[in-house]
Amino acid sequence: MEENKNSTQDVLDQVHESTPDSIHPLLDYLLKNGKMIAAGIAAIIVIAGVYSGMQYMNQQKQLKAQNELGVILIKYSGAKQAQELAAFEKSVPAEMKPAVQLALAKAWMDAADYVKAEAAWADIAKDNNSLTPVAELGKAKCLMLADKSAEAVTVLQTLKNKTGAAFAPSINRMLAEAAEKSGNIQMAVQAYQGLLASNPNERMYLEGKIKELKAKL
């Protein structure tokens, strides 16, 4: 009898460890109250089974979505790829949405549809705060490719004031290019000077570029 009790307890402990914290209060109640009647044990087994089934279904759904994304990226290109990704995004699992959005923004850029690409980058920034710096860099690149370098400078300046050192090299590199193209030579010089410290291997090129630009002032 004691052996069966210990065996049951071991099973219940394993179930407790394998279920999410949100249902632990119910499990604890069943464990602590009453005498572990059959209905209580059955309830725990049902809870554990439902949770395991949901995990399996979510995994299968994500695997299917990953395969579909791979097919789209391989089978299509340019505007057609972007259209397929836009349709796919509507039903993709939440865990995969950022990856699909990034692929969509790139596809619109590859198709030279910079208006839609900029909108895609804006959606990324809105839906995922951690990707905002990347999205703003993407938006700035779209503006530059659309011959709107002055607007790109504004976006990059704002981004530079909001982010830390981690993104400084990427921002300075794009800002230098955008500022030079827009005719803001002084800002371009400052951006290239900012690159010197983080890119010692490019010192000769950067110093030459700074000298070239200062001659235009």
N, C-alpha and C positions, 0 to 999 in steps of 0.2 A: 504493500500500500504506500509506504514511504517512498519507494523507488518510483512509483507512478507519479506521485506528487512532485518529486524533484524533476522528473522528466517533463511534466506539464509546465513547471515553472521555467525550465530552460527554454522551452518553445516560446512561452510568453515573453521572456526576456529578449529573445531574438526578434520577435515580432515588434516589440517596443523599439528596438534599435533600428529597425528597417523602415519604420513609418515616420512621416513628417511630424515636426513638433506640434503642428496645429491640432492633431488628433490625440496627442499624448494625454490631455486631461480626461478624455473618455476612457482610454485604456487604463489609466491609473484608477479611475472610479471602479471599473469592472474588476481590477486586480485586488483592490482594497476592501470592497464591500461585498457582502454575501459570502457564499462558500464555493465560488467558481462553478456555479451550476452550468448545465450544458448550454443553455441559451447565452450565457455570458461568453463562454468559449467560442460558440458559433459566431457571435457578433464580432469578436476580435479577428477570427479567421476571415470573415467577410470583408472587414475593413482592410486587412492586409492584402487580401486578394484583389480588391478593387484598386487599391493603390498600385500594386504591382502591375495590374492590367493597364492602368493609365500610363505608367512609365513605359511599358512595352509599346503601346499605341503611339506615344509621343516620339519614341525612338524611331519607329517605323515611318512615321510621318516625316520626320526630319531627314531620314535616309532617302526617302522618295524625292523630297524637295531638293536635296543635294544633287541627286542624279538628274533631275529636270533642269537645274541651273547649269550643270555641266554640259548637257545637250544643247542648251540655248547658246552658251558661250562658244561651243565648237561649231555648231551648225550655221549660225548666223553671224553677220558682222554689220557694222555701221548702223544706219537708221532702222533696218529690220531687226537687228539684235536689240536695239533700244526699245522698239515697240513690243517685242516679245517679253523683255524684262519688265516693262511697265505693266503688262497684263499679268505676268507671273507674280509681281510684287503684291498684288491684291489678295492673294491666297497663301502667301508664304508663311511658315511658322515664325513667330516673333523673334526667336533666337537667330534666324538667318536673315532677317530683314535688313540689318546694316550692310551685310555683304552684297545683297541684291541691289540696294540703293547705290552703293559705291560703283558696282558694275554698270548700273544704269547711267550714272553721271558720266562715267568714262565713255560709254557707248555713244551718248549724245555728243560728247566732245570729238570722238573719232568721226562722227557723221558731220562735224562742223556746224551742228545746230546749237550754237552757244546760248541762245535764249532758253531752250529746254534744258541744256546742261546746267545753266545757272540756277534754274528752278529746282533741278534735282539736288544740287549742292545745298540749296536753301532747305529742302525737306530733310536732308541728313542732319543739318545743324539744329533744326527744330525738334527732331525725334530723338537725337542722341547727343547730350551735352559733351560727352567725352570726345566726340568726333568733330566738334565745332571748329577747332583750329584747322583741321584737315579740310573741312568743308569751305572755310573762308579762303584758304589757299587755292582751292579748286575754283571758287567763284572769281577770285582775282585773276587766275590764269585764263578763265573764260573771257573776262573783260579785256585782257591783253590781246588774246587771239581775235577778238572782235574789234580791234583797233580803238579800245577805250582805256588806254593806259592811265590817263589821269584819274579815272574812276577806280582803277585797280590800285593806284597809289593810296587813295582814301581808305579803301578796304584794308589794305596792308598796314597802314599807319594805325588804324583802329585796333587791328588784331595784335600788332606789336605792343600796344599799350596794355592789352588784356592778358597776354600770355607771358610765361616765364622764359628762362634761358633755353629750355629744351627746343623751342621752335624758332629761336632767334636766327640761327644760320639759314634756315629755309626761308624765313620771312625776309631777311636782309638780301638774300640772293635774288629773290623775285622783285623786291622793292627796288633794288639797284637797277634792274632791267627796265621795270615799269617807269621809274623816275627818269631814266635816261631817254626812253622813248617819248615821254610826255614833255621833255624839254626842261625838267626840273633837275639841272645839273648839280646844284648844291646838295640836294637830297640824295642823288645817286652817289656822290662822293662819300657822304656820310654812311650810306648803306655798305659800300665797298670797304670802307674803313672798319665797319663793324664785322665784316667777314674775315679780316686779317687775323684776329686773335683765335678764331675757331678753325681756320684753314691754313695752317703754317705751310703745308705742301704747295699751296697756290700763291705763296707770298710774291714771287716774281711777277706773275700775271696780274695779281690784284694791285700791286704797287704801280705797275705799268699802266693799268686802267685808271687808277686814281690820278696819276700824272697827266694822262691824256685828257681826262675830264677837266682837271683844274686849268689846263691851258685854254679851255673854252670859256672860263669864267671872266 
